[in-house]
Structure formats: structure tokens, C-alpha cells
Amino acid sequence: MIRACIFDLDGTILYTLDAIALAGNRMLEELGFPAQPVDDYRYYCGDGSDNLVRRCLKKVGGDTEDNLDAGYILNRKFLAEKPNYHVHPYEGMEQTLRTLKAQGIRIAVVSNKPDDSAQLTVHAQYGDLFDHVQGQGHGVPIKPDPTGALRTAELLGVSPSECLYFGDTWTDMKTGRNAGMHTIGVLWGYRDRKELEENGAERIIEKPDEIPGLVKENWN
């Protein structure tokens, strides 16, 4: 029986690519490097702010120790300044979340986005709709380490096997599997079906309104 749905943030419950690229490009320009195309950030993001900085600086040939140290700080600063730049929910997502709540399903977010930015972004778009929001920090390792997902399940009062874990990247599929949860890949985010299939998605869906039906299935 499914009792909870846990969601990735970027590319899963919210379109955030413009905000991610804005922060990353401001960081690059502050360090004297050219901005990169927004679409490139689909592959820079997904497994933590610091990894994004490393990929950005490597792309422009500036991944020295000094630049990396400065870039980590700058990227987090700029992301926190405008966490909701052009951010919006995916079509049908808010209604889907409200349907889940009406069905008695607990809902939560587990993200590799820095916790302060994750909290600001989710609450600005969804208010207090989620039962819990967990960003990166506070001693929680980045995904695909399952610590954040397992802590969230514990806070929700459910076992991992009672959770569906939704995400749009390989990181999310590995996180769900590492936590012993059922993994659902979503195609409206930043990566493709092949990546999700190769990294253990049990199911792949194309629209948020498919989600309520999933919780009624027999996942034993």
C-alpha cells in the first residue's frame, strides 16, 4: 500500500531552469567567464550546487581551486537572491498534489538544491501544501545518498516500501532505489527516457495527472 509520494524539486514539481542558469551565469561572469546557454544547465544541475559549479567552470576552462572555492559561495548567494526567477509549476501538478492530499497521501520534497533556496522556492509556489521539504544541507549528503529520503519517510511516519519517489534524472532514480522506494521517472523535466530507464525507473510517466492512479496500484 502506498502512503506517501516524495518528489524531486527541479524539473519534477517546478520548472526552475531559468533560475538555475541565472545564478550559474552570474557566478561565471563574476569570475570573468562567459555565460552559458540556459539549455546547457539541464545537464549541469541535478546532483547539487557544488557539482553544478564544477561543471560550469570546467566547461569554460576555469576550474582552478581558487575559482571553485569562490564559485561555490557565489552560486549559492545568487541562487538565494532570485530563487523564483521564471519559476512555475508544471501544468497539472498543483491539482495533482491536492488530489493526493485529498486521498490521504502524505507528500514531500527531497532536493539537492541548497535548503534555504529549496524552502523559498517551494513555499513561494505551493505555500504549505507539502508535509515536508528537505533541501541539501544540515548534515544530509547529496542524492543519490538515500539519507534525505529516508529521514523524510520517517518524518512522514511511513516505511520506504510505502513510498513512491518521483524525479527526472538518474540521480533521482538511484536515490529512490538506494532508499528502498518505488521509483517513478517523469518526462516533463530536464532529462530523457533513456537516462531514467537505464537507472532503474520502475515506471515512467508523461503527465502529472497520471500520479494519483499510481498510488492505487499494487506495488508489493
Backbone as a chain_set.jsonl record, in Angstrom:
{"seq": "MIRACIFDLDGTILYTLDAIALAGNRMLEELGFPAQPVDDYRYYCGDGSDNLVRRCLKKVGGDTEDNLDAGYILNRKFLAEKPNYHVHPYEGMEQTLRTLKAQGIRIAVVSNKPDDSAQLTVHAQYGDLFDHVQGQGHGVPIKPDPTGALRTAELLGVSPSECLYFGDTWTDMKTGRNAGMHTIGVLWGYRDRKELEENGAERIIEKPDEIPGLVKENWN", "coords": {"N": [[0.843, -1.202, 0.0], [0.58, 2.184, -0.896], [1.511, 5.045, 0.819], [2.723, 7.486, 0.783], [4.078, 10.102, -1.277], [7.077, 11.134, -2.586], [8.895, 13.795, -3.869], [11.303, 14.945, -6.216], [12.64, 18.269, -6.734], [13.632, 20.367, -8.746], [12.721, 20.363, -12.082], [10.797, 18.487, -11.664], [8.584, 18.963, -9.743], [8.58, 21.631, -10.262], [9.331, 23.981, -12.851], [12.465, 25.195, -13.12], [14.667, 25.964, -14.495], [15.516, 28.414, -15.658], [16.055, 29.993, -13.415], [18.126, 28.543, -12.213], [20.074, 28.711, -14.23], [20.412, 31.484, -14.345], [21.624, 32.071, -11.839], [23.944, 30.489, -12.072], [25.186, 31.644, -14.331], [25.581, 34.272, -13.501], [27.465, 33.77, -11.537], [29.581, 32.772, -13.13], [30.163, 35.058, -14.711], [30.896, 36.88, -12.736], [33.308, 35.815, -12.051], [34.716, 36.302, -14.294], [34.175, 34.909, -16.645], [32.438, 33.738, -19.65], [28.84, 33.725, -19.941], [26.746, 30.796, -20.134], [24.639, 28.839, -22.375], [21.186, 28.62, -21.513], [19.937, 26.12, -21.835], [22.009, 24.315, -21.516], [22.216, 23.973, -18.834], [20.503, 21.989, -18.119], [21.989, 19.723, -17.931], [23.986, 20.393, -16.23], [22.841, 20.672, -13.737], [21.241, 18.89, -10.993], [22.636, 17.121, -9.279], [23.431, 18.572, -6.998], [24.542, 21.839, -5.869], [27.315, 22.408, -5.77], [28.451, 20.565, -7.535], [27.316, 21.488, -9.896], [28.634, 23.96, -10.155], [31.267, 23.061, -10.533], [31.01, 21.778, -13.036], [30.232, 23.919, -14.688], [32.488, 25.636, -14.541], [34.488, 23.953, -15.48], [33.648, 23.683, -18.119], [34.232, 26.209, -19.183], [36.907, 26.286, -18.899], [37.945, 27.113, -16.461], [38.334, 25.836, -14.016], [39.944, 26.079, -11.602], [41.366, 25.711, -8.297], [41.014, 28.049, -6.736], [39.004, 29.439, -8.166], [36.924, 27.581, -8.012], [36.428, 27.48, -5.23], [35.537, 30.11, -4.804], [33.398, 30.111, -6.573], [31.553, 28.246, -5.501], [30.527, 29.625, -3.304], [29.528, 31.99, -4.496], [27.576, 31.009, -6.308], [25.623, 29.881, -4.628], [24.887, 32.163, -3.246], [23.792, 33.81, -5.301], [21.714, 32.195, -6.202], [20.065, 32.109, -3.967], [19.279, 34.75, -3.904], [17.526, 35.172, -6.067], [15.551, 32.97, -6.178], [13.157, 32.319, -7.376], [13.059, 33.099, -10.013], [11.455, 33.234, -12.976], [10.293, 30.824, -12.321], [7.909, 28.188, -12.282], [5.031, 26.086, -11.626], [4.665, 22.838, -13.123], [2.266, 22.061, -15.665], [-0.788, 21.012, -14.379], [0.307, 20.002, -12.04], [-0.139, 21.167, -9.458], [-2.887, 20.652, -8.984], [-2.807, 17.882, -9.042], [-1.249, 17.351, -6.756], [-2.977, 18.303, -4.78], [-5.071, 16.539, -5.105], [-3.836, 14.164, -4.284], [-3.44, 14.765, -1.556], [-6.094, 14.924, -0.747], [-6.75, 12.28, -0.987], [-5.543, 11.272, 1.213], [-2.835, 10.87, 1.11], [0.505, 11.363, 2.07], [2.735, 14.009, 1.233], [5.909, 15.094, 0.018], [9.037, 16.88, -0.461], [12.271, 16.191, -1.628], [15.329, 17.455, -2.212], [18.351, 18.293, -4.04], [18.956, 20.914, -4.142], [20.263, 23.768, -2.416], [19.207, 24.044, 0.974], [18.013, 26.47, 1.937], [17.273, 27.842, -0.401], [15.629, 25.901, -1.555], [13.493, 25.781, 0.27], [12.478, 28.419, 0.052], [11.717, 28.473, -2.659], [9.818, 26.356, -2.983], [7.815, 27.025, -1.085], [7.038, 29.52, -2.022], [5.73, 28.884, -4.378], [3.907, 26.852, -3.771], [2.904, 27.288, -1.245], [1.964, 26.024, 1.908], [1.483, 23.438, 1.133], [2.932, 21.024, 0.921], [3.881, 18.342, 3.096], [6.42, 18.139, 4.07], [9.596, 19.591, 3.396], [12.747, 19.023, 2.165], [15.879, 20.224, 1.698], [19.306, 20.412, 0.465], [21.842, 20.1, 2.864], [22.435, 20.743, 6.403], [23.698, 18.466, 7.414], [22.827, 16.457, 5.735], [23.702, 14.319, 3.2], [24.276, 14.804, -0.356], [21.914, 13.668, -2.831], [22.662, 10.841, -4.918], [22.715, 9.628, -2.352], [20.763, 8.051, 0.119], [19.953, 9.239, 2.493], [18.476, 11.683, 2.966], [15.98, 11.077, 1.8], [15.216, 8.852, 3.332], [15.085, 9.95, 5.911], [13.015, 11.697, 5.494], [10.851, 9.965, 4.941], [10.654, 8.788, 7.456], [9.898, 11.013, 9.014], [7.409, 11.442, 7.904], [6.095, 9.278, 8.815], [6.0, 6.793, 7.54], [6.95, 3.709, 5.896], [9.832, 2.994, 3.8], [9.046, 1.27, 1.683], [6.461, 1.963, 1.299], [6.437, 4.213, -0.168], [6.315, 6.242, -3.093], [8.77, 7.441, -5.24], [9.534, 10.266, -7.023], [11.134, 11.619, -9.908], [13.275, 13.357, -12.3], [15.789, 12.688, -13.224], [18.844, 10.663, -13.458], [19.965, 10.72, -10.945], [17.797, 10.886, -9.207], [16.473, 8.45, -9.662], [18.387, 6.631, -8.739], [18.509, 7.478, -6.091], [15.917, 6.859, -5.087], [15.948, 4.057, -5.41], [18.143, 3.376, -3.796], [17.072, 4.014, -1.356], [15.135, 2.138, -1.033], [12.646, 2.602, -2.102], [9.836, 2.938, -4.372], [10.472, 3.762, -7.676], [9.709, 6.416, -9.83], [9.988, 7.714, -12.95], [9.872, 10.918, -14.518], [8.831, 12.559, -17.483], [8.566, 15.223, -18.127], [10.57, 16.843, -17.293], [14.068, 17.627, -17.108], [15.663, 15.684, -18.326], [15.952, 12.615, -20.317], [13.977, 9.735, -21.456], [15.655, 7.472, -21.83], [17.789, 7.833, -20.008], [16.413, 7.632, -17.577], [15.338, 5.03, -17.71], [17.682, 3.476, -17.803], [18.634, 3.781, -15.283], [17.023, 2.609, -13.409], [14.234, 3.211, -13.208], [11.048, 2.245, -12.185], [8.615, 2.796, -13.271], [7.607, 5.021, -15.901], [6.336, 8.2, -16.507], [4.287, 10.589, -18.308], [2.706, 12.796, -17.721], [1.632, 14.873, -14.963], [-0.968, 14.243, -14.07], [-1.185, 11.524, -14.131], [-0.315, 10.537, -11.773], [-2.019, 10.213, -9.356], [-3.375, 7.801, -9.962], [-1.333, 5.928, -9.802], [-0.831, 5.53, -7.074], [-2.776, 3.851, -6.281], [-2.177, 1.418, -7.24], [-1.01, -2.02, -6.942], [1.911, -2.418, -5.389], [3.438, -4.354, -4.249]], "CA": [[0.0, 0.0, 0.0], [1.333, 3.43, -0.962], [1.016, 6.039, 1.781], [3.414, 8.77, 0.612], [4.765, 10.425, -2.524], [8.211, 12.032, -2.367], [9.213, 14.387, -5.16], [12.408, 15.852, -6.515], [12.152, 19.63, -6.945], [13.951, 20.923, -10.062], [12.36, 19.522, -13.202], [9.788, 17.496, -11.278], [7.389, 19.705, -9.337], [8.689, 23.011, -10.733], [10.298, 24.389, -13.863], [13.387, 26.095, -12.426], [15.909, 26.027, -15.262], [15.953, 29.797, -15.833], [16.634, 30.457, -12.149], [19.407, 27.853, -12.058], [21.015, 29.291, -15.2], [20.712, 32.868, -13.944], [22.609, 32.034, -10.758], [25.201, 29.96, -12.595], [25.815, 32.597, -15.24], [26.074, 35.396, -12.687], [28.69, 33.272, -10.927], [30.628, 32.75, -14.152], [30.517, 36.428, -15.098], [31.598, 37.479, -11.592], [34.675, 35.284, -12.072], [35.352, 36.715, -15.537], [33.936, 33.941, -17.714], [31.192, 33.996, -20.375], [27.634, 32.987, -19.598], [26.483, 29.611, -20.946], [23.233, 28.726, -22.769], [20.287, 28.107, -20.481], [19.653, 24.705, -22.038], [23.132, 23.512, -21.023], [22.042, 23.74, -17.402], [19.781, 20.73, -17.929], [22.966, 18.687, -17.634], [24.841, 20.846, -15.137], [22.13, 20.57, -12.466], [20.685, 17.582, -10.663], [23.271, 16.469, -8.141], [23.989, 19.507, -6.031], [25.051, 23.136, -6.303], [28.767, 22.396, -5.965], [28.732, 19.852, -8.785], [26.963, 22.402, -10.98], [29.728, 24.92, -10.282], [32.412, 22.37, -11.127], [30.747, 21.548, -14.459], [30.258, 25.216, -15.369], [33.857, 26.142, -14.633], [35.242, 23.067, -16.371], [33.238, 23.996, -19.489], [34.887, 27.438, -19.643], [38.341, 26.17, -18.655], [38.331, 27.9, -15.288], [38.104, 25.055, -12.8], [41.058, 26.091, -10.663], [40.922, 25.603, -6.906], [40.53, 29.35, -6.28], [37.721, 29.714, -8.814], [35.922, 26.676, -7.465], [36.079, 27.927, -3.883], [34.723, 31.325, -4.936], [32.181, 29.769, -7.296], [30.594, 27.599, -4.597], [29.898, 30.678, -2.488], [28.777, 32.904, -5.356], [26.394, 30.368, -6.878], [24.615, 29.788, -3.577], [24.425, 33.527, -2.977], [22.934, 34.298, -6.388], [20.509, 31.374, -6.233], [19.216, 32.544, -2.855], [18.76, 36.092, -4.177], [16.406, 35.108, -7.003], [15.229, 31.549, -6.329], [11.908, 32.116, -8.11], [13.15, 33.745, -11.316], [10.768, 32.487, -14.04], [9.901, 29.502, -11.822], [6.473, 27.952, -12.278], [4.655, 24.671, -11.557], [4.301, 22.177, -14.367], [0.82, 22.009, -15.867], [-1.492, 19.931, -13.708], [0.98, 19.499, -10.851], [-0.776, 21.586, -8.204], [-4.128, 19.9, -8.811], [-2.418, 16.514, -8.704], [-0.838, 17.327, -5.348], [-4.183, 18.473, -3.955], [-5.799, 15.27, -5.198], [-3.148, 13.225, -3.396], [-3.753, 15.128, -0.172], [-7.49, 14.552, -0.52], [-6.762, 10.822, -0.865], [-4.866, 10.904, 2.448], [-1.43, 10.567, 0.828], [1.471, 12.359, 2.517], [3.578, 14.453, 0.119], [7.127, 15.768, 0.472], [10.072, 17.21, -1.442], [13.668, 15.965, -1.263], [16.055, 18.112, -3.295], [19.766, 18.634, -3.891], [19.077, 22.37, -4.085], [20.532, 24.205, -1.046], [17.951, 24.022, 1.715], [17.36, 27.781, 2.024], [16.642, 28.103, -1.697], [14.546, 24.933, -1.736], [12.356, 26.215, 1.083], [11.917, 29.637, -0.542], [11.099, 28.168, -3.942], [8.619, 25.529, -2.821], [6.761, 27.75, -0.363], [6.543, 30.61, -2.869], [4.873, 28.344, -5.434], [2.892, 25.921, -3.271], [2.502, 27.572, 0.129], [2.227, 24.953, 2.872], [0.836, 22.233, 0.618], [3.737, 19.835, 1.216], [4.032, 17.988, 4.503], [7.83, 18.329, 4.45], [10.526, 19.97, 2.325], [14.131, 18.757, 2.567], [16.919, 20.605, 0.771], [20.648, 19.908, 0.79], [22.462, 20.781, 3.994], [22.076, 20.241, 7.734], [24.238, 17.13, 7.606], [22.246, 15.493, 4.806], [24.511, 14.222, 1.974], [23.514, 14.983, -1.586], [21.449, 12.484, -3.552], [21.787, 9.71, -4.629], [22.698, 9.102, -0.987], [19.35, 7.974, 0.48], [19.692, 9.753, 3.845], [17.39, 12.658, 2.972], [14.725, 10.388, 1.504], [14.857, 8.004, 4.465], [14.659, 10.829, 7.005], [11.702, 12.235, 5.14], [9.873, 8.906, 5.172], [10.485, 8.652, 8.908], [9.114, 12.156, 9.472], [6.042, 11.268, 7.428], [5.509, 8.133, 9.502], [5.775, 5.703, 6.59], [8.135, 2.922, 5.583], [10.281, 3.236, 2.42], [8.291, 0.477, 0.71], [5.157, 2.601, 1.142], [6.679, 5.489, -0.837], [6.692, 6.433, -4.489], [9.77, 8.507, -5.355], [9.426, 10.833, -8.367], [12.192, 12.513, -10.326], [13.507, 13.467, -13.746], [17.186, 12.429, -13.561], [19.451, 9.434, -12.94], [20.192, 10.901, -9.509], [16.556, 10.573, -8.505], [16.201, 7.023, -9.744], [19.328, 5.973, -7.827], [18.112, 7.824, -4.725], [14.768, 6.044, -4.722], [16.363, 2.654, -5.288], [19.003, 3.253, -2.619], [16.228, 4.151, -0.168], [14.16, 1.062, -0.992], [11.353, 3.141, -2.508], [9.443, 2.691, -5.753], [10.975, 4.895, -8.459], [8.889, 6.84, -10.964], [10.631, 8.738, -13.761], [8.943, 11.848, -15.17], [9.38, 13.008, -18.766], [8.374, 16.658, -18.374], [11.679, 17.569, -16.684], [15.266, 18.061, -17.815], [16.391, 14.59, -18.955], [15.135, 11.823, -21.239], [13.525, 8.395, -21.068], [16.776, 6.536, -21.8], [18.503, 8.004, -18.734], [15.567, 7.125, -16.499], [15.257, 3.565, -17.828], [18.982, 2.873, -17.509], [18.975, 3.96, -13.866], [16.151, 1.879, -12.504], [12.85, 3.645, -13.059], [10.061, 1.166, -12.265], [7.619, 3.292, -14.206], [7.89, 6.341, -16.457], [5.07, 8.856, -16.824], [4.412, 11.764, -19.165], [1.928, 13.912, -17.204], [1.358, 14.767, -13.528], [-2.276, 13.687, -13.714], [-1.069, 10.078, -14.037], [0.206, 10.17, -10.456], [-2.991, 9.638, -8.405], [-3.662, 6.41, -10.289], [-0.221, 5.083, -9.394], [-0.868, 5.2, -5.655], [-3.788, 2.812, -6.078], [-1.707, 0.133, -7.771], [-0.386, -2.953, -6.026], [3.361, -2.333, -5.588], [4.125, -5.387, -3.47]], "C": [[0.875, 1.246, 0.0], [0.694, 4.468, -0.04], [1.664, 7.411, 1.61], [4.016, 8.878, -0.773], [5.844, 11.447, -2.221], [8.71, 12.484, -3.734], [10.566, 15.095, -5.134], [11.812, 17.237, -6.77], [12.374, 20.088, -8.387], [13.598, 19.943, -11.178], [11.321, 18.472, -12.892], [8.505, 18.169, -10.812], [7.393, 21.139, -9.87], [9.678, 23.118, -11.892], [11.182, 25.457, -13.221], [14.633, 26.407, -13.245], [16.419, 27.458, -15.435], [16.608, 30.343, -14.568], [18.002, 29.827, -11.909], [20.454, 28.466, -12.977], [21.381, 30.72, -14.841], [21.78, 32.896, -12.869], [23.965, 31.547, -11.264], [25.922, 30.941, -13.489], [26.3, 33.849, -14.518], [27.379, 35.011, -11.995], [29.835, 33.292, -11.928], [31.094, 34.151, -14.506], [31.261, 37.147, -13.986], [33.067, 37.044, -11.572], [35.389, 35.566, -13.392], [35.18, 35.775, -16.705], [32.605, 34.218, -18.408], [30.031, 33.153, -19.858], [27.438, 31.832, -20.576], [25.002, 29.524, -21.295], [22.386, 28.097, -21.666], [20.087, 26.605, -20.624], [20.779, 23.805, -21.544], [22.957, 23.146, -19.552], [21.176, 22.518, -17.105], [20.727, 19.628, -17.482], [23.969, 19.115, -16.567], [24.181, 20.594, -13.787], [21.735, 19.122, -12.195], [21.329, 16.893, -9.488], [24.086, 17.448, -7.295], [24.601, 20.752, -6.642], [26.544, 23.101, -6.606], [29.157, 21.638, -7.232], [28.383, 20.697, -9.999], [28.089, 23.405, -11.219], [30.937, 24.271, -10.945], [32.217, 22.159, -12.626], [30.808, 22.85, -15.247], [31.687, 25.694, -15.583], [34.735, 25.251, -15.503], [34.93, 23.39, -17.824], [33.988, 25.209, -20.031], [36.393, 27.424, -19.372], [38.831, 26.94, -17.446], [38.21, 27.164, -13.981], [39.368, 24.922, -11.948], [40.51, 26.04, -9.238], [40.348, 26.93, -6.399], [39.17, 29.687, -6.877], [36.606, 28.833, -8.256], [35.476, 27.135, -6.081], [35.188, 29.171, -3.93], [33.382, 31.002, -5.588], [31.13, 29.114, -6.42], [29.811, 28.65, -3.81], [29.006, 31.57, -3.347], [27.501, 32.268, -5.879], [25.276, 30.262, -5.842], [24.033, 31.167, -3.253], [23.435, 33.991, -4.04], [21.64, 33.481, -6.483], [19.539, 31.8, -5.141], [18.605, 33.921, -3.099], [17.541, 36.073, -5.086], [15.99, 33.646, -7.244], [13.988, 31.288, -7.171], [11.883, 32.807, -9.473], [12.582, 32.838, -12.407], [10.371, 31.067, -13.62], [8.38, 29.36, -11.892], [6.191, 26.453, -12.177], [4.401, 24.112, -12.952], [2.78, 22.043, -14.439], [0.214, 20.773, -15.198], [-0.886, 19.481, -12.403], [0.266, 19.916, -9.559], [-2.07, 20.814, -7.957], [-3.836, 18.455, -8.446], [-2.033, 16.4, -7.237], [-2.041, 17.456, -4.419], [-5.046, 17.208, -3.98], [-5.171, 14.23, -4.285], [-3.47, 13.5, -1.933], [-5.176, 14.711, 0.179], [-7.646, 13.042, -0.362], [-6.084, 10.335, 0.412], [-3.414, 10.526, 2.269], [-0.551, 11.699, 1.344], [2.36, 12.729, 1.33], [4.758, 15.268, 0.65], [8.059, 16.021, -0.704], [11.432, 16.864, -0.848], [14.515, 16.436, -2.438], [17.539, 18.247, -2.977], [19.995, 20.136, -3.936], [19.404, 22.766, -2.65], [19.231, 24.443, -0.286], [17.253, 25.375, 1.768], [16.638, 28.114, 0.721], [15.479, 27.146, -1.958], [13.302, 25.366, -0.969], [11.682, 27.434, 0.459], [11.14, 29.322, -1.822], [9.793, 27.403, -3.772], [7.495, 26.307, -2.153], [6.21, 28.91, -1.183], [5.542, 30.102, -3.895], [3.704, 27.521, -4.903], [2.418, 26.215, -1.851], [2.905, 26.44, 1.059], [1.613, 23.63, 2.431], [1.599, 20.961, 0.969], [3.85, 19.609, 2.717], [5.463, 18.194, 4.991], [8.628, 18.702, 3.215], [11.941, 19.814, 2.853], [15.081, 19.172, 1.458], [18.257, 20.074, 1.222], [21.265, 20.762, 1.891], [22.063, 20.118, 5.298], [22.521, 18.795, 7.941], [23.656, 16.072, 6.705], [23.096, 15.446, 3.542], [23.642, 14.409, 0.74], [23.04, 13.638, -2.127], [22.484, 12.118, -4.623], [21.954, 9.032, -3.277], [21.251, 9.132, -0.498], [18.983, 8.628, 1.803], [18.509, 10.704, 3.885], [16.036, 12.016, 2.727], [14.275, 9.537, 2.685], [14.419, 8.835, 5.671], [13.267, 11.378, 6.74], [10.615, 11.197, 5.365], [9.601, 8.73, 6.661], [9.635, 9.792, 9.474], [7.645, 12.042, 9.057], [5.338, 10.095, 8.099], [5.191, 6.968, 8.598], [7.069, 4.927, 6.393], [8.561, 3.212, 4.147], [9.463, 2.487, 1.377], [6.896, 1.041, 0.466], [5.251, 3.93, 0.395], [6.892, 5.321, -2.334], [7.649, 7.607, -4.538], [9.824, 8.98, -6.81], [10.607, 11.742, -8.685], [12.442, 12.434, -11.82], [14.923, 13.128, -14.158], [17.655, 11.078, -13.011], [19.637, 9.521, -11.432], [18.958, 10.495, -8.716], [16.251, 9.081, -8.526], [17.131, 6.241, -8.807], [18.955, 6.248, -6.378], [16.965, 6.947, -4.261], [15.143, 4.59, -4.518], [17.223, 2.447, -4.049], [18.204, 3.312, -1.321], [15.216, 3.02, -0.035], [12.756, 1.52, -1.321], [11.067, 2.773, -3.957], [9.747, 3.934, -6.589], [10.111, 5.152, -9.685], [9.616, 7.96, -11.708], [9.599, 9.607, -14.453], [9.605, 12.45, -16.411], [9.186, 14.488, -19.036], [9.536, 17.491, -17.833], [12.847, 17.797, -17.626], [16.021, 16.954, -18.54], [15.439, 13.712, -19.77], [14.825, 10.426, -20.704], [14.693, 7.425, -20.911], [17.517, 6.621, -20.466], [17.703, 7.409, -17.579], [15.501, 5.604, -16.522], [16.562, 2.908, -17.408], [19.349, 2.947, -16.032], [17.881, 3.497, -12.916], [14.755, 2.401, -12.297], [11.913, 2.444, -13.178], [8.943, 1.516, -13.241], [8.075, 4.652, -14.715], [6.565, 6.951, -16.899], [5.318, 10.152, -17.584], [3.696, 12.99, -18.621], [1.674, 13.743, -15.708], [0.033, 14.105, -13.193], [-2.301, 12.152, -13.744], [-0.749, 9.615, -12.615], [-0.851, 9.596, -9.519], [-3.331, 8.185, -8.689], [-2.57, 5.463, -9.828], [-0.329, 4.649, -7.941], [-1.867, 4.084, -5.364], [-3.333, 1.454, -6.572], [-1.1, -0.742, -6.669], [1.105, -2.999, -6.289], [4.13, -3.387, -4.801], [4.878, -6.36, -4.374]], "O": [[1.803, 1.357, 0.8], [-0.506, 4.731, -0.115], [1.219, 8.388, 2.212], [4.416, 7.879, -1.371], [5.562, 12.507, -1.663], [8.921, 11.673, -4.636], [10.92, 15.755, -4.157], [10.609, 17.361, -6.998], [11.423, 20.187, -9.163], [14.114, 18.826, -11.216], [10.991, 17.651, -13.748], [7.449, 17.971, -11.414], [6.348, 21.789, -9.926], [10.711, 22.449, -11.917], [10.688, 26.512, -12.823], [15.558, 27.047, -12.744], [17.625, 27.694, -15.365], [17.599, 31.07, -14.64], [18.929, 30.499, -11.456], [21.585, 28.712, -12.56], [22.53, 31.13, -15.011], [22.741, 33.658, -12.969], [25.003, 32.117, -10.93], [27.145, 31.061, -13.417], [27.325, 34.422, -14.89], [28.291, 35.83, -11.879], [30.927, 33.769, -11.621], [32.296, 34.403, -14.592], [32.162, 37.941, -14.257], [33.946, 37.789, -11.141], [36.522, 35.131, -13.596], [35.953, 35.829, -17.661], [31.731, 34.862, -17.827], [30.214, 32.025, -19.402], [27.91, 31.886, -21.712], [24.177, 30.086, -20.574], [22.815, 27.168, -20.982], [20.072, 25.889, -19.623], [20.535, 22.651, -21.191], [23.484, 22.136, -19.085], [21.122, 22.061, -15.964], [20.337, 18.716, -16.753], [24.722, 18.286, -16.057], [24.867, 20.332, -12.8], [21.875, 18.25, -13.052], [20.662, 16.155, -8.763], [25.236, 17.199, -6.934], [25.107, 20.737, -7.764], [26.993, 23.695, -7.587], [30.094, 22.033, -7.926], [29.07, 20.635, -11.019], [28.453, 23.667, -12.365], [31.56, 24.869, -11.822], [33.154, 22.34, -13.404], [31.367, 22.89, -16.343], [32.051, 26.108, -16.683], [35.631, 25.744, -16.189], [35.823, 23.378, -18.671], [34.344, 25.239, -21.21], [37.076, 28.425, -19.589], [39.983, 27.371, -17.397], [38.006, 27.784, -12.937], [39.803, 23.819, -11.617], [39.328, 26.298, -9.009], [39.323, 26.945, -5.718], [38.282, 30.167, -6.172], [35.482, 29.292, -8.054], [34.28, 27.175, -5.795], [34.21, 29.273, -3.189], [32.352, 31.554, -5.202], [29.939, 29.39, -6.572], [28.591, 28.565, -3.675], [27.872, 31.871, -2.975], [26.451, 32.911, -5.896], [24.114, 30.525, -6.152], [22.833, 31.306, -3.016], [22.364, 34.505, -3.716], [20.587, 34.028, -6.811], [18.329, 31.847, -5.363], [17.539, 34.231, -2.568], [16.619, 36.867, -4.902], [16.066, 33.149, -8.367], [13.779, 30.167, -7.633], [10.813, 33.07, -10.022], [13.161, 31.798, -12.723], [10.14, 30.209, -14.472], [7.651, 30.306, -11.595], [7.014, 25.638, -12.594], [3.971, 24.835, -13.851], [2.101, 21.928, -13.419], [0.651, 19.645, -15.427], [-1.481, 18.66, -11.705], [0.088, 19.092, -8.662], [-2.321, 20.37, -6.837], [-4.542, 17.866, -7.627], [-2.443, 15.462, -6.554], [-2.107, 16.787, -3.388], [-5.675, 16.859, -2.98], [-5.877, 13.497, -3.592], [-3.741, 12.577, -1.165], [-5.43, 14.206, 1.273], [-8.563, 12.576, 0.315], [-6.048, 9.133, 0.677], [-2.812, 9.931, 3.162], [-0.832, 12.869, 1.083], [2.7, 11.871, 0.516], [4.621, 16.031, 1.606], [7.896, 15.458, -1.787], [11.716, 17.203, 0.301], [14.429, 15.88, -3.533], [17.939, 18.309, -1.815], [21.13, 20.586, -3.78], [18.868, 22.152, -1.727], [18.27, 24.98, -0.838], [16.029, 25.437, 1.656], [15.513, 28.615, 0.744], [14.459, 27.545, -2.52], [12.192, 25.322, -1.498], [10.456, 27.479, 0.35], [10.044, 29.84, -2.037], [8.776, 27.771, -4.359], [6.35, 26.256, -2.601], [5.034, 29.25, -1.053], [4.602, 30.814, -4.247], [2.634, 27.493, -5.511], [1.609, 25.463, -1.307], [4.036, 25.954, 1.012], [1.263, 22.796, 3.266], [0.992, 19.937, 1.279], [3.907, 20.555, 3.503], [5.693, 18.399, 6.183], [8.374, 18.196, 2.122], [12.296, 20.404, 3.873], [15.099, 18.554, 0.394], [18.351, 19.373, 2.23], [21.211, 21.991, 1.846], [21.43, 19.063, 5.302], [21.815, 18.001, 8.563], [23.954, 14.891, 6.881], [23.201, 16.464, 2.858], [22.429, 14.201, 0.781], [23.677, 12.606, -1.91], [23.121, 13.011, -5.182], [21.391, 7.958, -3.063], [20.57, 10.141, -0.68], [17.82, 8.582, 2.206], [17.63, 10.563, 4.736], [15.052, 12.373, 3.375], [13.087, 9.5, 3.008], [13.481, 8.459, 6.375], [12.449, 11.506, 7.652], [9.565, 11.515, 5.923], [8.457, 8.546, 7.075], [8.76, 9.566, 10.311], [6.752, 12.493, 9.774], [4.124, 9.937, 7.967], [4.234, 6.231, 8.838], [8.154, 5.428, 6.689], [7.731, 3.637, 3.344], [9.211, 3.017, 0.295], [6.222, 0.634, -0.479], [4.28, 4.683, 0.327], [7.558, 4.388, -2.783], [7.381, 8.653, -3.948], [10.119, 8.199, -7.715], [11.034, 12.536, -7.846], [11.905, 11.572, -12.515], [15.254, 13.26, -15.336], [16.967, 10.439, -12.214], [19.487, 8.526, -10.723], [19.063, 9.838, -7.68], [15.819, 8.516, -7.521], [16.697, 5.291, -8.156], [19.066, 5.365, -5.528], [17.019, 6.36, -3.181], [14.702, 3.96, -3.556], [17.057, 1.461, -3.332], [18.604, 2.733, -0.311], [14.508, 2.944, 0.97], [11.78, 0.912, -0.88], [11.965, 2.344, -4.681], [9.322, 5.035, -6.241], [9.819, 4.248, -10.468], [9.833, 9.036, -11.151], [8.574, 9.112, -14.922], [10.784, 12.804, -16.391], [9.607, 14.972, -20.087], [9.495, 18.719, -17.906], [12.655, 18.119, -18.799], [16.94, 17.249, -19.304], [14.257, 14.029, -19.898], [15.33, 10.001, -19.665], [14.721, 6.64, -19.963], [17.835, 5.595, -19.865], [18.268, 6.755, -16.702], [15.596, 4.96, -15.477], [16.545, 1.884, -16.725], [20.264, 2.259, -15.579], [17.815, 3.932, -11.767], [14.129, 2.067, -11.291], [11.975, 1.705, -14.16], [8.404, 0.655, -13.937], [8.835, 5.351, -14.045], [5.769, 6.303, -17.58], [6.4, 10.735, -17.52], [4.025, 14.113, -19.003], [1.518, 12.621, -15.226], [-0.09, 13.471, -12.145], [-3.322, 11.545, -13.42], [-0.897, 8.435, -12.294], [-0.597, 8.551, -8.92], [-3.555, 7.411, -7.758], [-2.851, 4.311, -9.496], [0.038, 3.524, -7.602], [-1.803, 3.447, -4.312], [-4.012, 0.45, -6.356], [-0.728, -0.251, -5.603], [1.535, -3.556, -7.299], [5.355, -3.312, -4.703], [5.512, -7.294, -3.884]]}, "num_chains": 1, "name": "protein.A"}
